[in-house]
Amino acid sequence: MSALSAFANIGKVPELRRRIIFTVMLLAVYRIGVFVTIPGVDRTVMNAVMHKQAGGILSLFNMFSGGALGNLSIFALGIMPYVSASIILHPVGAASGAQAVSPSALQSEEGRQARVYSKALVEENGKPS
């Protein structure tokens, strides 16, 4: 019963209420952005490709993007370019003799520099709009 009363008190804590509302608003913006097609793209052609590739890797990517790839929306890539850049930089850092990345290492100057390189790599390879 205490779990239900704790859940009922969520609205009474102002900081928590603000954070929950912010999170819900971000989800709403994302869900609306999924339906905004990239300019210059024919949605019917992409739907035909998605139906032809049903059950393939394209359908898997479409599932992970919440249907954004099937609509060719502006949010189709999400944060994947940033994640890919970070994944690529970890082995490169290890090969170059850099220290292993730990939470304390990310706060150091080298950690800040690695984040700058990650962002630059994302921008170079096409950051989602």
Short mmCIF file of the C-alpha atoms (twelve columns), coordinates in Angstrom:
data_MODEL
# 
_entry.id   MODEL 
# 
loop_
_atom_site.group_PDB 
_atom_site.id 
_atom_site.type_symbol 
_atom_site.label_atom_id 
_atom_site.label_alt_id 
_atom_site.label_comp_id 
_atom_site.label_asym_id 
_atom_site.label_seq_id 
_atom_site.Cartn_x 
_atom_site.Cartn_y 
_atom_site.Cartn_z 
_atom_site.pdbx_PDB_model_num 
ATOM 1   C CA . MET A 1   0.000  0.000  0.000   1 
ATOM 2   C CA . SER A 2   2.928  2.346  0.618   1 
ATOM 3   C CA . ALA A 3   3.998  2.075  -3.036  1 
ATOM 4   C CA . LEU A 4   0.603  3.321  -4.144  1 
ATOM 5   C CA . SER A 5   0.682  6.212  -1.697  1 
ATOM 6   C CA . ALA A 6   4.200  7.130  -2.858  1 
ATOM 7   C CA . PHE A 7   2.987  7.068  -6.453  1 
ATOM 8   C CA . ALA A 8   0.029  9.265  -5.502  1 
ATOM 9   C CA . ASN A 9   2.388  11.826 -3.916  1 
ATOM 10  C CA . ILE A 10  4.310  12.398 -7.162  1 
ATOM 11  C CA . GLY A 11  2.226  15.451 -7.998  1 
ATOM 12  C CA . LYS A 12  2.828  17.000 -4.593  1 
ATOM 13  C CA . VAL A 13  6.599  17.363 -4.950  1 
ATOM 14  C CA . PRO A 14  7.224  20.453 -7.148  1 
ATOM 15  C CA . GLU A 15  10.686 19.441 -8.421  1 
ATOM 16  C CA . LEU A 16  9.539  15.956 -9.364  1 
ATOM 17  C CA . ARG A 17  6.377  17.280 -10.977 1 
ATOM 18  C CA . ARG A 18  8.445  19.729 -13.086 1 
ATOM 19  C CA . ARG A 19  10.787 16.961 -14.218 1 
ATOM 20  C CA . ILE A 20  7.958  14.605 -15.129 1 
ATOM 21  C CA . ILE A 21  6.173  17.318 -17.097 1 
ATOM 22  C CA . PHE A 22  9.428  18.174 -18.896 1 
ATOM 23  C CA . THR A 23  9.985  14.509 -19.805 1 
ATOM 24  C CA . VAL A 24  6.432  14.112 -21.075 1 
ATOM 25  C CA . MET A 25  6.796  17.287 -23.154 1 
ATOM 26  C CA . LEU A 26  10.028 15.988 -24.714 1 
ATOM 27  C CA . LEU A 27  8.313  12.719 -25.590 1 
ATOM 28  C CA . ALA A 28  5.411  14.657 -27.127 1 
ATOM 29  C CA . VAL A 29  7.792  16.772 -29.237 1 
ATOM 30  C CA . TYR A 30  9.544  13.621 -30.434 1 
ATOM 31  C CA . ARG A 31  6.288  11.891 -31.317 1 
ATOM 32  C CA . ILE A 32  5.116  14.946 -33.264 1 
ATOM 33  C CA . GLY A 33  8.503  15.199 -35.003 1 
ATOM 34  C CA . VAL A 34  8.213  11.582 -36.145 1 
ATOM 35  C CA . PHE A 35  5.385  12.628 -38.462 1 
ATOM 36  C CA . VAL A 36  7.256  15.563 -40.041 1 
ATOM 37  C CA . THR A 37  8.779  14.232 -43.251 1 
ATOM 38  C CA . ILE A 38  12.185 15.368 -44.466 1 
ATOM 39  C CA . PRO A 39  11.634 18.023 -47.162 1 
ATOM 40  C CA . GLY A 40  11.960 16.749 -50.721 1 
ATOM 41  C CA . VAL A 41  11.222 13.114 -49.902 1 
ATOM 42  C CA . ASP A 42  8.332  11.155 -51.367 1 
ATOM 43  C CA . ARG A 43  6.708  9.315  -48.466 1 
ATOM 44  C CA . THR A 44  4.851  6.858  -50.740 1 
ATOM 45  C CA . VAL A 45  8.130  5.579  -52.209 1 
ATOM 46  C CA . MET A 46  9.541  4.983  -48.722 1 
ATOM 47  C CA . ASN A 47  6.365  3.167  -47.692 1 
ATOM 48  C CA . ALA A 48  6.739  0.901  -50.747 1 
ATOM 49  C CA . VAL A 49  10.367 0.164  -49.796 1 
ATOM 50  C CA . MET A 50  9.368  -0.581 -46.190 1 
ATOM 51  C CA . HIS A 51  6.646  -3.010 -47.307 1 
ATOM 52  C CA . LYS A 52  9.076  -4.712 -49.706 1 
ATOM 53  C CA . GLN A 53  11.675 -5.112 -46.951 1 
ATOM 54  C CA . ALA A 54  9.196  -6.311 -44.301 1 
ATOM 55  C CA . GLY A 55  10.944 -8.444 -41.700 1 
ATOM 56  C CA . GLY A 56  14.423 -7.320 -42.742 1 
ATOM 57  C CA . ILE A 57  17.034 -5.106 -41.176 1 
ATOM 58  C CA . LEU A 58  15.211 -1.982 -42.353 1 
ATOM 59  C CA . SER A 59  12.175 -3.010 -40.331 1 
ATOM 60  C CA . LEU A 60  14.416 -3.494 -37.302 1 
ATOM 61  C CA . PHE A 61  15.814 0.039  -37.647 1 
ATOM 62  C CA . ASN A 62  12.292 1.350  -38.116 1 
ATOM 63  C CA . MET A 63  11.219 -0.355 -34.906 1 
ATOM 64  C CA . PHE A 64  14.105 1.121  -32.911 1 
ATOM 65  C CA . SER A 65  13.382 4.611  -34.236 1 
ATOM 66  C CA . GLY A 66  9.722  4.383  -33.250 1 
ATOM 67  C CA . GLY A 67  8.490  4.354  -36.841 1 
ATOM 68  C CA . ALA A 68  10.494 7.452  -37.741 1 
ATOM 69  C CA . LEU A 69  12.482 5.702  -40.468 1 
ATOM 70  C CA . GLY A 70  9.341  4.457  -42.224 1 
ATOM 71  C CA . ASN A 71  8.044  8.018  -42.358 1 
ATOM 72  C CA . LEU A 72  11.491 9.439  -43.231 1 
ATOM 73  C CA . SER A 73  11.011 11.954 -40.464 1 
ATOM 74  C CA . ILE A 74  13.401 14.611 -39.231 1 
ATOM 75  C CA . PHE A 75  13.956 12.520 -36.081 1 
ATOM 76  C CA . ALA A 76  14.739 9.272  -37.909 1 
ATOM 77  C CA . LEU A 77  18.358 9.178  -36.728 1 
ATOM 78  C CA . GLY A 78  17.747 10.211 -33.128 1 
ATOM 79  C CA . ILE A 79  21.002 10.167 -31.193 1 
ATOM 80  C CA . MET A 80  22.567 7.337  -33.170 1 
ATOM 81  C CA . PRO A 81  25.320 9.432  -34.829 1 
ATOM 82  C CA . TYR A 82  26.533 10.635 -31.418 1 
ATOM 83  C CA . VAL A 83  26.426 7.122  -29.961 1 
ATOM 84  C CA . SER A 84  28.295 5.706  -32.964 1 
ATOM 85  C CA . ALA A 85  30.976 8.397  -32.707 1 
ATOM 86  C CA . SER A 86  31.447 7.657  -29.013 1 
ATOM 87  C CA . ILE A 87  31.707 3.920  -29.680 1 
ATOM 88  C CA . ILE A 88  34.290 4.507  -32.413 1 
ATOM 89  C CA . LEU A 89  36.380 6.804  -30.219 1 
ATOM 90  C CA . HIS A 90  36.724 4.308  -27.359 1 
ATOM 91  C CA . PRO A 91  38.842 1.740  -29.288 1 
ATOM 92  C CA . VAL A 92  40.778 4.567  -30.922 1 
ATOM 93  C CA . GLY A 93  41.560 5.969  -27.480 1 
ATOM 94  C CA . ALA A 94  42.615 2.547  -26.235 1 
ATOM 95  C CA . ALA A 95  44.845 1.993  -29.270 1 
ATOM 96  C CA . SER A 96  46.509 5.357  -28.803 1 
ATOM 97  C CA . GLY A 97  47.407 4.548  -25.190 1 
ATOM 98  C CA . ALA A 98  44.813 6.782  -23.556 1 
ATOM 99  C CA . GLN A 99  43.514 5.833  -20.119 1 
ATOM 100 C CA . ALA A 100 40.328 3.828  -19.805 1 
ATOM 101 C CA . VAL A 101 37.223 5.979  -19.673 1 
ATOM 102 C CA . SER A 102 35.742 6.100  -16.201 1 
ATOM 103 C CA . PRO A 103 33.347 8.628  -14.686 1 
ATOM 104 C CA . SER A 104 36.259 10.425 -13.029 1 
ATOM 105 C CA . ALA A 105 38.214 10.395 -16.299 1 
ATOM 106 C CA . LEU A 106 35.320 12.062 -18.100 1 
ATOM 107 C CA . GLN A 107 35.598 15.012 -15.719 1 
ATOM 108 C CA . SER A 108 39.275 15.493 -16.556 1 
ATOM 109 C CA . GLU A 109 40.660 17.570 -19.411 1 
ATOM 110 C CA . GLU A 110 41.104 14.435 -21.539 1 
ATOM 111 C CA . GLY A 111 37.450 13.520 -21.007 1 
ATOM 112 C CA . ARG A 112 36.327 16.961 -22.093 1 
ATOM 113 C CA . GLN A 113 38.562 16.691 -25.143 1 
ATOM 114 C CA . ALA A 114 37.063 13.272 -26.010 1 
ATOM 115 C CA . ARG A 115 33.568 14.770 -25.874 1 
ATOM 116 C CA . VAL A 116 34.685 17.574 -28.180 1 
ATOM 117 C CA . TYR A 117 36.076 15.000 -30.637 1 
ATOM 118 C CA . SER A 118 32.838 12.978 -30.432 1 
ATOM 119 C CA . LYS A 119 30.745 16.046 -31.213 1 
ATOM 120 C CA . ALA A 120 33.037 17.034 -34.082 1 
ATOM 121 C CA . LEU A 121 32.831 13.527 -35.537 1 
ATOM 122 C CA . VAL A 122 29.035 13.614 -35.317 1 
ATOM 123 C CA . GLU A 123 28.828 17.005 -37.000 1 
ATOM 124 C CA . GLU A 124 31.165 15.840 -39.754 1 
ATOM 125 C CA . ASN A 125 29.137 12.681 -40.441 1 
ATOM 126 C CA . GLY A 126 25.712 14.302 -40.417 1 
ATOM 127 C CA . LYS A 127 24.064 15.332 -37.193 1 
ATOM 128 C CA . PRO A 128 20.267 14.836 -37.119 1 
ATOM 129 C CA . SER A 129 18.270 18.027 -37.409 1 
# 
